[in-house]
Amino acid sequence: MEQTAGVRRAEPPHLLEYTWGDDLLRWELTPLGAGTRLTLRHTVAERGRLPMVAAGWHLCLDVADRLLDGDPVGPIRGAEAKDFGWPALRDAYADQLEAE
């Protein structure tokens, strides 16, 4: 399913905010000591999609972590995510969100 995107705000190199379908994503970079903090806020339009979105971002962060550790796995897309534990992550996030 193809989703349209539109940039709402861009302040290089610190801020990028855009729509992706009906969702809103905001990436912020903030200096932190000798490094940088990355903050991502993803506002999901349909609450029922939260466990799926959270599981997807979880895998994205796992990929980034491996890359930063010098052990890249490359991008994980679509059905391939099932091979990396996406269904279990989705279910765990669904349980956690239900408990809140």
Residue, then its C-alpha position, 0 to 999 in steps of 0.5 A: m500500500e502506497q502512502t503519500a507524504g508531505v513535509r510540514r516543517a524542516e529545520p536542517p540539521h535539527l528537525l524534520e516533521y512530515t505526514w505519512g498517510d494520516d500519521l505525523l512523524r517528527w524527528e529531532l536531533t539534540p546535542l548531548g554531551a559528545g554525542t547527539r540524541l535522536t527523538l522520534r515522535h510518531t503520531v498514529a492516526e488509527r489507534g488499532r495500528l499502534p502495536m504494528v507500528a511499534a513493532g516496526w519501529h522496534l525492528c528499525l532500531d534493532v537494525a540501527d543498533r546492529l549497524l552502529d555496532g559494526d554488524p549490519v543486517g541491512p534493511i528489513r522490509g515487508a513480509e521479511a519482518k516475520d523472520f525477525g520476530w515482528p509477529a511476537l513484537r506486535d503481540a507483546y506491544a498489543d498486550q502492553l498497550e491493552a494493560e495501559 
